[in-house]
């Protein structure tokens, strides 16, 4: 048997190379969109994606401590940038945009114009996520800083009364099939919950009748989502990032309520 035939016979016995698995750590607000993107990527490329979703700040801490992530997709730009600055991640790419909305319990009369007044009402329970651990909480507290320019003293009142109901290491988890934001509002733990508009839309589909109130222009806060490939990751991780940034990936993100990167 000639050498070329021996090589081909050996390759035939070995078979195709096994698919690589991309370990994805991503913000919880991305779960629906990135789950769909991962399925499309797997069917197109053949590599697998295993995902862990949670508060971006907590995930960043895990990766910084050595968690075996390949791609980190955060609800802000700062956390992936921190990993880049630690030489643990590559360049940071903005891949999607979001914004904050108010998820409001049924029966509470509120619109954009009266939202600040309602949030300041001592009888209204105001829910947020946990700052530093979860960018959603940081964005909510940015709303409070903006409120200070409208009504002096509002920032301190809102920060004091804000119930940090999710995003922390010990936060309660909702039952299967429920969003944490809709669950807290439905159970009466919050009358108004400041969360991403995408989360609010998902919660509204759960059927208990919450309202979604846009923040007025003078309180509006946008959210830039950034990602990085973790140092030492294989080329399949970069392929997955390229798929997220592709027209197909951006189309899926848009279908889930995110604004595209551009």
N, C-alpha and C positions, 0 to 999 in steps of 0.2 A: 504494500500500500504506500503510495507516495505521501510526502510530508503534508501537502495541502489537504489531501483526503483524510489524513489522520487528524488534522486540526478541526476540519468540519465535523468529523465523527465525534470528536471530544466535545465540541460545542453543542452538538445535538443531544448528547447524553446529559450535559449540564442543564440545558433548557434555557428559557429566557430569564434575564436578571429579575429578581424579585422587586416589586414596587417599593419605592421608598415611602416612608411615612413622615409627614410634616407635623411637628408638634406646635400647635397654635395656642397661644395665650391671648385672650381677647376680652374686651369690655363686655359686660353683660348686655348692654343695649344693642350690641352687634349680633347677638345670638341668631336671630331669625335670618338676617341678611347673610351672615358668613356661613351659616349652615347650608343655605341654598348655593352660595358661591362654591363652597367646598365640594358639594355633590357635583356641580357642573365641572369643576376642575378635575375631579376624580374620573369622571366619564370621558373627559377630553384628553387628559394627560396620562392617566393610569396610576399616578401616585396617590397615596391616601393622606387624609388630614385627620388628625386627632386633636380635638379642641378642649380647652379648659376656659370657661367663662367666669367672670367675676369682676369686682371693683378694680379698676385699672391701677390704683395706687397700691393695693395689696398684691396684685400680680407682679407689678414692677419690683416690689420688695422681694418677692419669691425668686424672680429671675436674677436680681442682684446678688442674692444669697446662693445662687448656683442651680436653680431649677432648670431642667433640661428642655427649655423652650427653643424653638427654631425661629418663630415669627411672633412678634408682640404687636398687637393692634389695640391702641389705647383711645379713650374718649377725649384725650387732649394731646397736645404736642409735647408738653413738658416731661411726662414720664418716659416716653421713648428717647427723648433728648438726654435725659439723665443717664440712661443706659449707654447711649452713645458717648457721653462725656466720661463715663467710667471705662471706656474701651470695651464694653460688653455688647455693643450693638453698632450696626452700620448707620449710614445716613438716614435721616428721618424724612419720610414722605407723608404729606397730607393726602389722604385718600377719600375723605368724605367730610361733610359738614352737617350739623344739626343745630337745633336751637331749643331754648327752654319754653315750656308752656305750663299752665296751671291745670292740673286735674282736679275737678271740683265735685264734691258729693252732690247727688240729686237733691233738689229742693232748696239749695243755697243760692239766693239771687246774687249774681255777680257777673260783671262783664269787664272788658279791658279797662274801661274808664274808672270803674269802682274797685278794681282788684287790690290796689294798695290799701285803700280804706278797709277792705275786708281782711286783708292779711294782718293789719294792725289791730283789728277788733279783738279784745281780750277773750271774747267768747268763741272765737274761731280757732280751731286747732290747725296749726301750720306744720306740714311735714316736709322734710328734706332728706337727702342722703347725707352721708358723713364726709365733711371736708377732709382733704388730704388723702383719705383712704379711697375716695371715689370722686372723680371730677365733677359729677352731677352736684355733689354738695358744694364744691368750690364755686361752680357757676351760680348756684342758688345764693350763696353769700355775696357774690358779685352783684346780684339783683338787690340785695340789701344795701350794698354800698351806693348803688345808683339811687335807691330810695332816699338816702340821706341828703342828696342834692335837691330832692323835691320837697322833703319835709324834714327839717333838722330834728335829730333825735330818733328818727325812724330806724336807723341801722342798729342801734343798741337794743331797741325794743324787739326787732325781728330776730336778731341773733339770739337773744335770751329766750324767746318763746319757741323758736324753731325746734321741732321734735326730729332728731336725727334717727329716723326709723329704719334705715337700710344703709348698706354700703360698708358697715363696720365688720370687724372680724367676728363679733358675737351677735350680729343682727339676726332677727328671726327670719325664717324662710317660709314662703307661702306654700300652700298645698300644690301638688302637681297640677300643671295646666293653668295656673293662675300667675299673673304678674304681681310682683311684690307691691307695686304702687296701687294698682286696682284693689288688691287684697286689703291693704291698710285703709283705703278710703271706704271700701264696702263694709269693713268691720268697725268703722267709726273711730279709728285711731287718728285720722286726719280728715279735716273738712276740705282743706286745700293742700295739694301736694305739688311742689315745684319739681318737675322732672322734664326729661327730653320730650319733645313733641312726638317723636317716634314711639316712645314708651306709652305716652298718653293715648295715642291712637290704638295701640295694642290692647291697653287696658279697657278702652271704650268698647272693644269688640267682645269683651267678656259678658256683656249683657245686663249689668246691674244699673245702667243708666247714668254714668258720670258725665259731666260736661267737660269740654276742653275749651279753655279760655286763653287766647293769645295774650302775651304780655304786651302792654302798650310800648310805643317806640322809646319812651324815656326810661323804661325798665328792661327793655329787650337785651338778651344776652345770647350770643351765638357760641357754638362749640365746634372747634376744629379737631378732627380725628387724625391721629398720626400713627404710623407704623414703622417698625425697623426689623431688619433681619439680624438675629442674634449671632454674635461672633462664633465662627466655627461651624455654622450650619451648612448643610450640603446644598448643591445647586438646585435641588427640588424646592427648597424654601424660597429662593429667589424666583423660581418659576411661579410659585403660588402668589407671590407679591405682584409679579407681572400680570397674572390673571386677574387679581383684584383691580389693578389699574387699567385693565383692558376695557374696551367698550362693553363687553359682556358683563364683566364684573361691576362696572359703574351702572349699567342698566339694572342689575339686580339690586344694588344699593338704593337706587332711585325708586324702584318699585316698593321698597320697604320704608319709604318716607324720608330718606336721607337726600341732601342736596349733593350733586356730584362734586368731584374735586375741583373742577373748573367752572 
